[in-house]
Amino acid sequence: MKLVGFDAGPTQVKDLRDKLVDALIAQDPSDIGRIRVQMAVDNLKSQEEPSKKQVKTGLSTVTRDNLQKPELQKYLYKAEC
């Protein structure tokens, strides 16, 4: 049986490294922030409800085999800035 987690915070990444989970489905945190801030700015300017209530962001499957790839680092949440 394979176990897949959602998100890629420090605890989830540690669980992946420690072989407690086999993969992570990780969202793009910078996309989430950028899109939501833009929606808030647009709302303030127009005073209208957003046309979309749900927004899809980038995501990726992270495994022990690809965890160190540079292109996946943006999906790993940082404990500190």
N, C-alpha and C positions, 0 to 999 in steps of 0.2 A: 504494500500500500504506500502511495506517495502522499505527502502532506504539503500543501501549498498555502502560504500565508498571504495576507494583503497588507500593503504598505511596506516601507523599508526604513523604519526608524532604527536607531542604534540597537535596541533590544531584538528586533526582528532580524537584523543583519547578523548579530551575534548568534542567534538561534540557527540561522542558515550555516554559518561557519562551524558551529558545534554539531551540525547534522541532526538537529531537532526537527527541522523542516527541510524539504527538498528544493523548494523554489519560493520566490516572492513575486506577487504581482504588485509592481510599484508605480505609483502615480508620479507625475512631474510636478514637484512642489512649486517651482518657479512659474510654470504655466498657470497653476491654480491661483497664485497670488496676482500675477499680471492680469489675467482675465477678470478676476473679481474686482480689482481696483479700477480697471477700465470700465466695467459695468457700473460701478458706483459713480465715477466721474460723469459718465454718459447720463445717468439718472439725475444727477444734480444739475447738469446743464439743461436737460430737456424737461425735467419734472414729470416724466412719464415712466410708467412701469417698464421694466426690461421686456423686450419681445420674447426672450428666452428665459425660462425659469431654471432649466438644467443645461449645463455646459459640459461637454466632454473635453477632457484634457489628455495629454499624452500619457502613455503608460508603457511599461516594458516588463518582460519576464526576466527576473534575476535568479541565476543559479550559482552554485559554487564554481562552476566552470567559467562563467562570464563575469563574476563579481568584480574583478579587477580591471575590466575593460574601461578605458577612458570615456567612451560614449555613454556608459551606464552610470557614471558617477553623479550626474545631475539628478538621478532618480533616488539616490540615497540621502535620506534626511540627516542633517547634522544636529548633534546635541548642542553645539554652540556656534555662534556666528563668528 
